[in-house]
Amino acid sequence: MRRVLMLHSSREGQTVKILRFMEQQLGKEFECELVSLHDEPKVDISSYDKVIVGASIRYGHLNAKLYNFIRENQKALAQSDNAFFCVNLTARKPGKDIPENSAYIKKFLAKSSWQPKKIAVFAGALFYPRYRLFDRVMIRFIMKITGGETDTSKEVEYTDWGKVRAFCDILRA
């Protein structure tokens, strides 16, 4: 059985939910291990057949621990069969949900020393009731100026699961 390392930087859990979905889609031919980058893991990347990194955007940025992990593991990542995906609310808009048009993917590729072999971008989710007051107010403001949901009593999932499933088909190859 082939082993897959699934690394994640997730704030509200949508990135982990996407990885769990991928784990189900990859089926019985892969043994998947989920590891949080926030725990600053020390892993032997070479002991895995594939490495998938998923990271969410918060206030326009990826978490610094993602970049730290990449710096510390750049050579092993480059030698692995690897993939990266970014989760953000901008990807809810048509055309912003492909890597070539994602400002966050472009920024990541410019800033990162690692250039993933496979890349995707997925829309995330709004969890207003779960946010602290400051985050709720700020995210509502951002959603208002970008034409998104502003009802703070709602939770809205924008993730296109068909698109995630299609990315899993690419990962199987």
N, C-alpha and C positions, 0 to 999 in steps of 0.2 A: 504494500500500500504506500502511495506517495504521501509525503508529509508537507503540509502547508503552514507557514508561520503567518498569522494574521495580526499585524501590529496596528494599534489604533490610538489616535488622539481624539477623544470624544468629550464634549462638554455636557450635553443633555442626554446622550445615549443613542441618538439616531445613527451615528457612525457604527456603533456596536450592533445595532439592530440590522443594519445593512450587511455587516460581516456575518452575522448569524444566518441571515437569509442566503448569503453566498455559500456558507458552509452547507446548508441544506441542498442548494442547487448543485454543488460540486459532488454531492452524493457519496456513495460508498467507496469510490476509487481514491478518495483523499482523506487523510486524517488531519484535521485542522486544529491548530492551537492558537487561541486568542490571547494576546499580551498587550497590556496598556503601556504606552510610551510614557505616560505620566509617572509610572513606577520606576522609570529609568532602568529598564531591564538590561541585563548582560546575557545575551543569547548567542549561541553559535549558529550563525546564519547558514554556514556550510552544511549543517546537519539536516537542512530542509530542502525539498525539491523545488518549492516555490515560496516567494515572500510577497505578501500583499500588504500594503500600507494604506490605511484609510485615515483621513484627518479632516476635522471640521474647522470652519472659519468662524471666528468670533470677532466682531468689530473690525472686520477687514483683514484679520491676520490669522495665520496658523500658529499653533503653540510653539514656543521656543524649544521645548523638549524634543519636538520632531526634528528640528535642525541639529540639535546636539547629538541625537541618535545617529543621524545621517553622517555627521562629521566623524563620529567615533567608529562607524561601520561602513564607510564609503566603499572601500575595496571589496568587502564581502557582498555588499548590496549590488555593486556593479557586476560581480561575477555570478550572481544568482539569476534565476528565472524570476523576474520581479514585475510588480505592478503597483501603481499608485492611483488612489482616487481621492477627490476632494468633495466635501459635503458643504453646501452653502445655500442660502435662501435666494440668491440671485439666479441660481440655476432653475428656479421655478418658471422663468421667463423663456419663451421659445427663442432659440438661437444662442442663449447664454448657457445652455446645457450640453455643450460640446467643448472638448478641451481647446480647440483652436480659437474659440470665441470667449473663453473664460479668462477674465482679468486675473483671477486668483491662480489659475494654472500657469499663466504667463509669468506672474510674479514669483511663484514657487520655482519654476524652472530657471529663472534668472538668478534667484537667490541661493538655490541649492547646488551643492557640488555633485549630487546624484541626479542622473537623468534616467528616469524609469523607462522600461521597455514598453510597457502598456500603461495607458493613462485614461482615466474617465473622470467625469464630474457629475455629481448627482444632487438633486434638490434635497434639502433637509426637511425639517419640521419646525413649526412654531409651537412652543409649549408655554404660552403666556401664564397660565395659573401656577406653573412650577417655578417661574422666575422670581428672583428677589425684586423688590420694588424698583431699584435703580435700573436693573436690566429690563424689566417690563416697560418702564417709561422710555428708555433709550431705544429698545427694539421696536416699540410701537411708533416712535418718531421716525425711525429709519423706514419702517414699513409704510408709513403715511407718505413720505416723500418719494417712495419707489412704487406706490400703487398697490401695496399689499394689504393683507388682513390687519385691521386695527382693533377688533373687538377683543379686549384682554380677558374675556371669559372663555375664549376658545382655544382649542388645540387643533392645529391644522397640519396634516402630513402631506407634503408636496412630493415626496419620493416617488419616482416612476419605477415601480417594481419590474415592469417589462424591460426597461432599459438596464436595470441591474442584472436581470436574467440573461440578457444579451451579452453583457460584459463577462458573465460567468462562462458563456460559451467560448469567448475569446480566451479566457484563462485556462480552459481545459486543454487547449492546443499545446 
